[in-house]
Amino acid sequence: MDITQLVSDVGFPIVITFFLLHRMERKLDQVVMALQNLSN
């Protein structure tokens, strides 16, 4: 198996996964802050 083929097959899903996790993390931080504001 060619190394460039392996990187293109495996690397792309990894990049997409990290991108989506980063976006979700920011949204979860916003939800946590909103819940903290409600409890005060």
Backbone as CSV, one residue per row, in Angstrom:
resi,resn,N_x,N_y,N_z,CA_x,CA_y,CA_z,C_x,C_y,C_z
1,MET,0.854,-1.191,0.000,0.000,0.000,0.000,0.891,1.243,0.000
2,ASP,0.561,2.183,-0.819,1.312,3.428,-0.933,1.021,4.320,0.270
3,ILE,2.037,4.978,0.793,1.883,5.818,1.991,0.973,7.012,1.724
4,THR,1.039,7.583,0.522,0.163,8.722,0.219,-1.297,8.298,0.152
5,GLN,-1.542,7.097,-0.343,-2.915,6.574,-0.376,-3.423,6.347,1.046
6,LEU,-2.551,5.827,1.911,-2.932,5.595,3.310,-3.262,6.909,4.006
7,VAL,-2.445,7.931,3.793,-2.692,9.234,4.412,-3.991,9.831,3.894
8,SER,-4.242,9.712,2.622,-5.475,10.290,2.082,-6.703,9.520,2.547
9,ASP,-6.577,8.219,2.731,-7.715,7.417,3.198,-7.977,7.612,4.683
10,VAL,-6.933,7.701,5.479,-7.080,7.789,6.935,-7.047,9.231,7.417
11,GLY,-6.239,10.063,6.819,-6.059,11.436,7.285,-7.286,12.304,7.137
12,PHE,-7.999,12.155,6.050,-9.177,12.998,5.816,-10.255,12.784,6.877
13,PRO,-10.647,11.536,7.181,-11.647,11.352,8.252,-11.163,11.854,9.609
14,ILE,-9.873,11.737,9.881,-9.341,12.222,11.155,-9.464,13.737,11.231
15,VAL,-9.135,14.430,10.153,-9.241,15.892,10.128,-10.687,16.319,10.309
16,ILE,-11.606,15.670,9.623,-13.028,16.003,9.752,-13.505,15.751,11.177
17,THR,-13.080,14.642,11.774,-13.481,14.316,13.147,-12.990,15.371,14.119
18,PHE,-11.728,15.772,14.024,-11.210,16.795,14.931,-11.915,18.132,14.725
19,PHE,-12.224,18.467,13.493,-12.935,19.713,13.210,-14.311,19.708,13.869
20,LEU,-15.048,18.611,13.707,-16.383,18.526,14.295,-16.326,18.508,15.816
21,LEU,-15.346,17.812,16.387,-15.206,17.793,17.847,-14.891,19.183,18.382
22,HIS,-14.067,19.932,17.672,-13.729,21.293,18.096,-14.967,22.181,18.070
23,ARG,-15.772,22.060,17.029,-17.005,22.858,16.945,-17.958,22.486,18.069
24,MET,-18.088,21.190,18.331,-18.990,20.747,19.397,-18.513,21.224,20.761
25,GLU,-17.205,21.234,20.967,-16.657,21.671,22.251,-17.028,23.125,22.520
26,ARG,-16.925,23.969,21.508,-17.296,25.381,21.693,-18.769,25.515,22.025
27,LYS,-19.606,24.746,21.352,-21.046,24.823,21.614,-21.367,24.295,23.009
28,LEU,-20.691,23.251,23.445,-20.912,22.723,24.788,-20.479,23.736,25.845
29,ASP,-19.398,24.453,25.590,-18.976,25.503,26.520,-20.047,26.575,26.639
30,GLN,-20.670,26.919,25.533,-21.744,27.915,25.562,-22.943,27.399,26.344
31,VAL,-23.271,26.128,26.206,-24.393,25.542,26.946,-24.093,25.544,28.438
32,VAL,-22.879,25.192,28.810,-22.494,25.179,30.224,-22.593,26.581,30.810
33,MET,-22.118,27.583,30.077,-22.201,28.957,30.578,-23.649,29.399,30.714
34,ALA,-24.501,29.021,29.779,-25.918,29.382,29.857,-26.573,28.728,31.067
35,LEU,-26.238,27.481,31.334,-26.802,26.798,32.503,-26.307,27.424,33.802
36,GLN,-25.060,27.839,33.826,-24.533,28.499,35.019,-25.230,29.834,35.238
37,ASN,-25.518,30.552,34.174,-26.229,31.823,34.302,-27.647,31.610,34.811
38,LEU,-28.280,30.528,34.427,-29.630,30.236,34.895,-29.650,29.918,36.386
39,SER,-28.598,29.268,36.866,-28.580,28.870,38.275,-28.243,30.038,39.199
40,ASN,-27.730,31.129,38.656,-27.382,32.292,39.503,-28.546,33.209,39.703
